[in-house]
Amino acid sequence: MTFDLVVVLEFGFLLAMIFAAVRDLAAWSLPNWLNISVALGYFAWAWASGAGWSAVGWSSAAGLLVLAVGYLLFTINLWGAGDGKMGAAVALWIGLNLELLRFFLVVSLAGGVLAVAALLIHAATGQPQLPPGDPNAEAARRNPLKAKARYGAAIAIGGLDYWVRHSQAVCFFSGCGAG
């Protein structure tokens, strides 16, 4: 078996998405080093895969667009800052195409499932699922619909959906027709 940098970088993306989901669920945060790693990993992958300047440009446009949308969602308190940065980093890998719409659909569905799970936990325990130090904690205790959703995990699920459908590294598990 030969060393394939593209596959290694795609496995790095997979591990980053898993780490992002676990970290967001456990600590309500996505560290900057993780967001930067995902973003820089795309540029290394683009170089290793021989992607042209046009593809890199469209991917960069997707990243900037999602960063702008993430900033808007952050300013109206729907996403955290790390969510917007992670969304932009994942968008680099996807590019500015219809796959980006699927990504947002998967993120929305996953976010909805996580929000329902948080409501069920609140109903069972009487404790809302809140980030540490949330200034709206008292309002969320009275009204669980005021609690925040964990969109970092939802973004990671959207990234995993993209990875499963487009990564050459998936062949490591499935064989992709070998045999």
C-alpha positions as CSV (number, residue, x, y, z in Angstrom):
1,M,0.0,0.0,0.0
2,T,1.4,3.4,-1.0
3,F,1.3,6.6,1.1
4,D,-1.5,8.8,-0.3
5,L,-1.5,12.3,1.2
6,V,-5.0,13.0,-0.1
7,V,-6.4,10.0,1.9
8,V,-4.4,11.0,5.0
9,L,-5.8,14.6,4.8
10,E,-9.3,13.2,4.3
11,F,-8.9,11.0,7.4
12,G,-7.7,14.2,9.2
13,F,-11.0,15.9,8.2
14,L,-12.9,12.8,9.5
15,L,-11.1,13.0,12.8
16,A,-11.6,16.7,13.1
17,M,-15.4,16.3,12.5
18,I,-15.6,13.6,15.2
19,F,-13.6,15.7,17.6
20,A,-15.7,18.8,16.9
21,A,-18.9,16.9,17.6
22,V,-17.7,15.4,20.8
23,R,-16.1,18.7,22.0
24,D,-19.2,20.7,21.2
25,L,-21.5,18.2,23.0
26,A,-19.1,18.0,26.0
27,A,-17.9,21.6,26.4
28,W,-20.0,23.8,24.2
29,S,-17.0,25.0,22.3
30,L,-15.0,24.6,19.1
31,P,-11.5,25.8,19.6
32,N,-9.9,28.1,17.1
33,W,-7.0,25.6,16.5
34,L,-9.5,23.0,15.3
35,N,-11.3,25.5,12.9
36,I,-7.9,26.6,11.6
37,S,-6.8,23.0,11.1
38,V,-9.9,22.1,9.1
39,A,-9.4,25.2,6.9
40,L,-5.7,24.7,6.3
41,G,-6.3,21.0,5.8
42,Y,-8.5,21.9,2.8
43,F,-5.7,23.9,1.2
44,A,-3.2,21.1,1.8
45,W,-5.8,18.6,0.3
46,A,-6.4,20.9,-2.7
47,W,-2.6,21.0,-3.4
48,A,-2.2,17.2,-2.9
49,S,-5.2,16.4,-5.1
50,G,-4.1,18.7,-7.9
51,A,-7.2,20.9,-7.6
52,G,-7.0,23.9,-10.0
53,W,-7.0,27.5,-9.0
54,S,-10.7,27.8,-10.1
55,A,-11.8,25.1,-7.6
56,V,-9.7,26.7,-4.8
57,G,-11.3,30.0,-5.7
58,W,-14.8,28.7,-5.6
59,S,-14.1,26.9,-2.3
60,S,-12.7,30.1,-0.8
61,A,-15.8,31.9,-2.0
62,A,-18.0,29.3,-0.2
63,G,-15.9,29.6,3.0
64,L,-16.3,33.4,2.9
65,L,-20.0,33.2,2.2
66,V,-20.6,30.8,5.1
67,L,-18.4,32.9,7.4
68,A,-20.6,35.9,6.6
69,V,-23.7,33.9,7.3
70,G,-22.2,32.5,10.5
71,Y,-21.3,36.0,11.6
72,L,-24.9,37.1,11.0
73,L,-26.2,34.1,13.0
74,F,-23.7,34.9,15.7
75,T,-24.9,38.6,15.9
76,I,-28.5,37.4,16.4
77,N,-27.5,34.8,19.0
78,L,-28.4,31.7,17.0
79,W,-24.8,30.4,16.6
80,G,-21.7,30.8,18.6
81,A,-18.6,32.3,17.0
82,G,-16.9,28.8,16.8
83,D,-20.0,27.5,14.9
84,G,-19.6,30.1,12.2
85,K,-15.9,29.5,11.9
86,M,-16.3,25.7,11.7
87,G,-19.1,26.1,9.2
88,A,-16.8,28.2,7.0
89,A,-13.9,25.7,7.3
90,V,-16.2,22.8,6.3
91,A,-17.6,24.9,3.4
92,L,-14.0,25.2,2.0
93,W,-14.0,21.4,1.5
94,I,-17.5,21.4,-0.1
95,G,-17.1,24.4,-2.4
96,L,-19.7,26.8,-3.8
97,N,-22.1,24.3,-5.4
98,L,-25.3,22.5,-4.7
99,E,-23.5,20.3,-2.2
100,L,-23.4,23.4,0.1
101,L,-27.2,23.5,0.1
102,R,-27.3,19.8,1.1
103,F,-24.7,20.6,3.8
104,F,-27.0,23.3,5.3
105,L,-30.0,20.9,5.0
106,V,-28.2,18.2,7.0
107,V,-26.9,20.7,9.5
108,S,-30.5,22.0,10.0
109,L,-31.9,18.5,10.4
110,A,-29.2,17.5,12.8
111,G,-29.6,20.7,14.8
112,G,-33.3,20.0,15.0
113,V,-32.7,16.5,16.3
114,L,-30.2,17.8,18.9
115,A,-32.6,20.6,20.0
116,V,-35.4,18.0,20.5
117,A,-33.0,15.8,22.5
118,A,-32.1,18.9,24.6
119,L,-35.8,19.5,25.2
120,L,-36.3,15.9,26.2
121,I,-33.4,16.1,28.6
122,H,-34.9,19.3,30.1
123,A,-38.3,17.6,30.5
124,A,-36.8,14.6,32.2
125,T,-34.4,16.4,34.5
126,G,-35.8,19.9,34.9
127,Q,-32.4,21.2,33.8
128,P,-31.9,23.0,30.5
129,Q,-28.9,22.1,28.4
130,L,-26.8,25.4,28.5
131,P,-23.3,26.5,27.9
132,P,-21.3,27.3,31.1
133,G,-21.9,30.9,32.2
134,D,-24.9,31.5,29.8
135,P,-26.5,34.8,30.8
136,N,-29.9,33.5,29.7
137,A,-29.8,30.5,32.1
138,E,-32.6,31.6,34.3
139,A,-34.9,32.4,31.3
140,A,-34.1,29.0,29.8
141,R,-34.9,27.3,33.1
142,R,-38.4,28.8,33.0
143,N,-38.9,28.3,29.3
144,P,-36.8,25.5,27.6
145,L,-37.4,27.1,24.2
146,K,-35.0,29.9,25.3
147,A,-32.1,27.4,25.6
148,K,-29.4,27.3,22.9
149,A,-28.8,24.5,20.4
150,R,-25.5,22.8,19.9
151,Y,-24.8,23.7,16.3
152,G,-21.2,22.7,16.4
153,A,-22.2,19.1,16.6
154,A,-24.7,19.6,13.8
155,I,-22.1,21.2,11.6
156,A,-19.8,18.3,12.3
157,I,-22.6,15.9,11.3
158,G,-23.0,17.9,8.0
159,G,-19.3,17.6,7.5
160,L,-19.4,13.8,8.1
161,D,-22.3,13.5,5.6
162,Y,-20.1,15.2,3.0
163,W,-17.1,13.1,3.9
164,V,-19.0,9.8,3.5
165,R,-20.2,10.7,0.1
166,H,-17.1,12.3,-1.4
167,S,-13.9,11.0,0.4
168,Q,-11.5,8.7,-1.3
169,A,-10.7,7.6,2.3
170,V,-14.1,5.9,2.5
171,C,-12.6,3.2,0.3
172,F,-10.3,2.3,3.1
173,F,-13.4,0.9,4.9
174,S,-15.6,-0.2,2.0
175,G,-13.0,-1.3,-0.6
176,C,-14.8,0.6,-3.3
177,G,-15.3,-2.3,-5.6
178,A,-12.1,-4.2,-4.7
179,G,-12.2,-7.9,-4.8
